[in-house]
Amino acid sequence: MIDGITPNDVHCMRDAWSASGACTETFCRRLSEAETQTSVIMSIPYIISAVLSPPLGYMIDLYGMRAVISAIAPMVLIIVHLFLGLTTVSPIGPLIGQGLAYTGFISVLWPSVPLVVEKRSVGLAFGIVTSMENLGDAVLPLVVDAIYSYSDDKYIPNVEFLFASLGVLGFLVGLYMNYYDFGHHSVLNRAFVPPTRFSECA
């Protein structure tokens, strides 16, 4: 940058900084290109989830393995966030991994609820899961902001360490789910068994 001017001093939305011939024109153009590229890259996990969730859900109906996937998904997230926090690799690969992990976890989360609660409490169970999800969505940004401020306004690596730590917690919960499921007739890991005519009438 120009002596005495830092990137925080430049307001590229103003013509005085970004117009043709301005001393910071090149900086503002490259900043705009970087923001556009970042938006595309950050959409990768959501595109993967939108495309793969239906077929993956269908495969889970056929083959089960809900508890297994619930352990594998956070393990993948641990690897993803450690790569993002500790290396300088392109974020595209890790974000593809994040998309696959998110798709796997969300595809087994909701179908598992009716399998582990009584029929009369399914609505309550879905409500509790949704409430906990929204609580996490509300609290986590505050934690991230605190870590960001404590880290001299830097996300990397400490914020990524936070997400990796949450992945470790999720992995441990996933392991316990498999242990519990093994002793309870594999209700989570078994494939979907359609009701027989007898059970429908029972």
C-alpha positions in Angstrom: 0.0 0.0 0.0 0.9 3.7 -0.2 3.0 5.0 2.7 0.8 6.0 5.6 -2.3 4.2 4.2 -3.4 0.7 5.4 -6.0 -1.5 3.8 -8.4 -0.6 6.6 -8.2 3.0 5.5 -9.4 2.3 2.0 -13.1 2.4 1.3 -13.6 0.8 -2.1 -17.3 1.6 -2.2 -16.3 5.3 -2.7 -15.3 6.5 -6.1 -12.5 8.5 -4.7 -10.7 5.2 -3.9 -11.9 2.9 -6.7 -12.6 5.1 -9.7 -10.3 4.9 -12.8 -7.1 6.7 -12.1 -7.4 6.6 -8.4 -4.2 5.6 -6.6 -6.0 2.6 -5.0 -7.9 1.5 -8.2 -5.8 -1.7 -8.6 -6.2 -2.6 -4.9 -10.0 -2.1 -5.0 -10.3 -4.1 -8.2 -8.3 -7.0 -6.8 -10.3 -6.9 -3.6 -13.6 -7.1 -5.4 -12.3 -10.1 -7.4 -11.1 -11.8 -4.3 -14.5 -11.3 -2.6 -16.3 -12.7 -5.6 -14.0 -15.8 -5.7 -14.4 -16.2 -1.9 -18.2 -16.2 -2.2 -18.1 -19.0 -4.8 -15.6 -21.1 -2.8 -17.6 -20.7 0.4 -20.8 -22.0 -1.3 -19.1 -25.4 -2.1 -20.4 -27.2 1.1 -24.0 -26.0 0.5 -23.9 -27.0 -3.2 -22.7 -30.4 -2.2 -25.4 -30.8 0.4 -28.1 -29.7 -2.0 -27.0 -32.2 -4.6 -26.1 -35.2 -2.5 -28.5 -35.1 0.4 -31.4 -36.9 -1.4 -29.4 -39.8 -2.9 -27.5 -40.2 0.4 -30.7 -40.3 2.3 -32.0 -43.0 0.0 -28.8 -45.0 0.5 -29.2 -44.7 4.3 -32.7 -46.0 4.0 -31.4 -49.0 2.2 -28.2 -49.7 4.2 -28.6 -47.9 7.5 -25.2 -47.1 9.2 -26.6 -43.9 10.8 -24.5 -44.1 14.0 -21.4 -45.0 11.9 -21.9 -41.9 9.7 -22.5 -39.8 12.7 -19.0 -40.7 13.9 -17.3 -40.4 10.6 -18.7 -37.0 9.7 -17.1 -35.1 12.7 -13.9 -37.0 12.2 -13.8 -35.6 8.6 -14.5 -32.1 10.0 -11.5 -32.4 12.4 -9.3 -33.0 9.4 -10.9 -30.2 7.4 -10.4 -27.6 10.1 -6.9 -28.6 10.9 -6.0 -28.3 7.3 -7.6 -24.9 7.1 -5.9 -23.7 10.3 -2.5 -25.2 10.0 -1.7 -25.3 6.2 -1.7 -23.0 3.2 -3.4 -25.5 0.9 -6.3 -24.3 -1.3 -9.5 -24.2 0.7 -11.4 -25.9 -2.1 -10.4 -29.5 -1.1 -11.2 -29.0 2.6 -14.5 -27.3 1.8 -15.4 -30.3 -0.3 -14.7 -32.5 2.7 -16.8 -30.1 4.8 -19.6 -30.4 2.4 -19.5 -34.2 2.4 -19.3 -34.3 6.2 -22.2 -31.9 6.6 -24.3 -33.9 4.1 -23.6 -37.2 5.8 -24.4 -35.8 9.3 -27.6 -34.0 8.4 -28.8 -37.0 6.4 -28.6 -39.2 9.5 -29.6 -36.7 12.1 -33.3 -36.2 11.4 -34.2 -39.8 10.4 -32.6 -41.0 13.6 -35.0 -39.1 15.9 -38.1 -41.3 15.4 -36.0 -44.4 15.9 -35.0 -43.5 19.5 -38.1 -41.9 21.0 -41.6 -43.1 21.7 -44.1 -42.3 18.9 -46.1 -40.0 21.1 -43.0 -37.9 21.7 -41.6 -37.6 18.2 -42.9 -34.0 17.7 -41.3 -33.0 21.0 -38.0 -34.6 20.1 -37.9 -32.8 16.8 -38.6 -29.6 18.6 -35.8 -30.2 21.1 -33.3 -31.0 18.3 -34.3 -27.9 16.4 -34.0 -25.8 19.5 -30.5 -27.0 20.3 -29.5 -26.5 16.7 -30.7 -22.9 16.8 -29.1 -22.3 20.2 -25.8 -23.4 18.8 -26.3 -21.1 15.8 -26.9 -18.2 18.2 -24.1 -18.8 20.6 -21.3 -20.0 18.3 -20.9 -16.7 16.4 -20.4 -14.9 19.8 -17.7 -17.4 20.7 -16.1 -17.0 17.3 -16.1 -13.2 17.7 -14.5 -13.4 21.1 -11.7 -15.7 19.8 -11.3 -13.4 16.7 -10.9 -10.3 18.9 -8.5 -12.1 21.3 -6.4 -13.3 18.4 -5.7 -9.7 17.1 -8.6 -9.8 14.6 -7.5 -13.1 13.0 -9.6 -16.1 12.3 -6.7 -18.5 11.6 -5.7 -20.6 13.4 -7.6 -20.2 16.6 -11.1 -20.1 15.2 -10.3 -23.3 13.2 -9.1 -24.9 16.4 -12.5 -24.2 17.9 -14.3 -26.0 15.1 -11.8 -28.8 15.2 -12.4 -29.1 19.0 -16.2 -29.3 18.3 -15.4 -32.0 15.8 -13.6 -34.0 18.5 -16.6 -33.7 20.7 -18.9 -34.8 18.0 -16.6 -37.8 17.2 -16.7 -38.9 20.8 -20.5 -38.6 20.9 -20.6 -40.6 17.6 -18.4 -43.4 19.1 -20.8 -43.6 22.2 -23.8 -43.8 19.8 -22.3 -46.8 18.1 -21.5 -48.4 21.5 -25.0 -47.8 22.7 -26.5 -48.9 19.4 -24.6 -52.2 19.5 -26.3 -53.1 22.7 -29.8 -52.0 21.6 -30.5 -54.1 18.5 -28.7 -51.7 16.2 -31.7 -49.5 15.9 -29.6 -46.7 14.3 -27.3 -48.7 12.1 -29.8 -51.2 10.7 -31.4 -50.6 7.4 -35.0 -49.4 7.2 -37.4 -52.3 7.5 -40.8 -51.6 6.0 -43.7 -52.7 8.3 -45.3 -56.0 7.4 -49.0 -56.4 6.9 -49.2 -58.0 10.3 -47.4 -55.2 12.1 -49.5 -52.6 10.3 -52.7 -54.2 11.7 -51.2 -54.8 15.2 
